[in-house]
Amino acid sequence: MVIFRNIPTVVKMYKSLPELQQFRDAIDEARANGDLERERENIKKAENCWGPRIVREFGIDLHVYGEENIPSEGPVCYVSNHQGYCDIPCYFTALRKIQFGFVAKDDLEKVPKYGDWIKRVRSSMIKRGDPRASLKAILEGIEYIEQGFSMLIFPEGTRAMCSTMGEFKKGALKLAVKPGVPLIPLSINGTYNVFERNGMIKPARVDIIVHPPIETKGMTRRGEAELADEVYVIIKEGVEKLAADNPESIFEKPAK
């Protein structure tokens, strides 16, 4: 049965959690003292520890393009397509310069120990099928950004489990527009091959494109509506190029 074949994977994940305990007290103490800079630094250290270990343990062959667009300081709002559960550890590995939390389904919060860490890194949890709760989660994420924490959101709202993107949920990009921080589109492809395709963990190649940032400061409502379409196209075209095994082509300049 698939559940038994995944037991070694679950064991590997939980074995990685004790490594994070060395950062737990520092994060909690900094938060209690209102030392947001120290809190961000220790969250980053925890993410930099856990993400690469999971990528290594799962046999993920990770390739990142556009690394020059990874910010050295925040806050920023990352926006990505969502293919599988392994998107997060891959991003923790690829985007290692600054801390970030993410907007995620509240189901993950219920996972023993792992759920505690999701909240500890300043993530905001969305309740599926509840628009009011979703808005509350976005507002919480905006508050985190205004405090200097960076965030990552998956506007599709659920895993695509393939290279085809779903539609963006309305209002998701308020996470960047309302606080007026740079929005950085991300395209990821291949994480669904790690787990979702077979129902068990298997080594796979994962590719990420970090696109140039888009400034949102002072953006109007009309600009926000146009932004959603623009970002969707950027991410979608990136995924398509990754799926076609031609990621470098996205940076080619058009012929004169």
C-alpha positions, 0 to 999 in steps of 0.5 A, a space after each residue: 500500500 502507498 501509505 506504507 511505502 511513504 513511511 520512510 519519507 515521513 520518518 525523514 521529515 520528522 527527523 529533520 524537525 529537531 534541527 529546527 529546535 535550535 532556532 525555536 527559542 531564539 525566534 520566540 524570544 525575539 518575537 516576545 521582545 519585539 525584536 523583529 530584525 532578530 526574529 527575521 534573521 532566525 526564521 531565515 536560518 531555520 528555513 535555510 536549514 530545513 529546506 535544503 535538507 528536505 531537498 537533499 533527502 527527497 533526491 530533488 535535483 533543483 535548478 534556479 534561473 534568474 538568481 540575480 532577481 532574488 532580493 537581498 533585503 525585504 519585505 517583498 511579496 513572492 507570487 508563484 504557481 503551485 504544483 505540489 507539496 514540495 514547492 515550499 522546501 524548494 523555495 526555502 532552498 532557492 530563496 535563501 537571502 531573506 526570510 519569508 512566510 507563506 499563505 497556506 491552507 489551514 490543513 497544514 497547520 493541523 499536522 503535528 509539529 510541522 504545523 507549529 513551524 508553519 505558524 512560527 515562520 510568520 505564515 498566514 492560514 486560509 480556510 478553504 471555502 470560506 471567503 471571509 476567512 480567506 480575506 482575514 488571512 490576506 489581511 494578516 499577511 499584509 500586516 506581517 509585510 508591514 512589519 517587515 516580513 516577506 511573504 509568498 502566496 500561491 494565487 491558484 489556491 490549490 495544487 495543480 499537480 501538473 504543469 497546467 496552471 489554474 486561475 488566480 483567486 481574486 484579491 490575492 495580489 492585495 498582499 503586495 499592492 496594499 503595503 506597496 512592496 515589490 512583487 516578484 513572480 516565480 515559476 516552478 515546475 516539476 514538484 508534482 513529480 516528487 509526490 503527486 504523480 505517484 502518490 509517493 516520494 520519488 527523486 525528480 528534477 525541479 526548475 524555478 525561474 525568479 522573474 524581475 520584480 514589479 513595483 506596486 507602490 502607489 498602484 491604483 485599483 485599475 492597475 491592480 486588476 491589470 497587474 493580476 493578468 500581467 503576473 499570471 502571464 509571466 508565471 504561466 509563460 515561465 512554467 511553459 518554458 520550463 516544461 518544454 525543457 528550455 528555461 534559458 529562452 525566457 531570458 532571450 532578448 527579442 530579435 531586432 
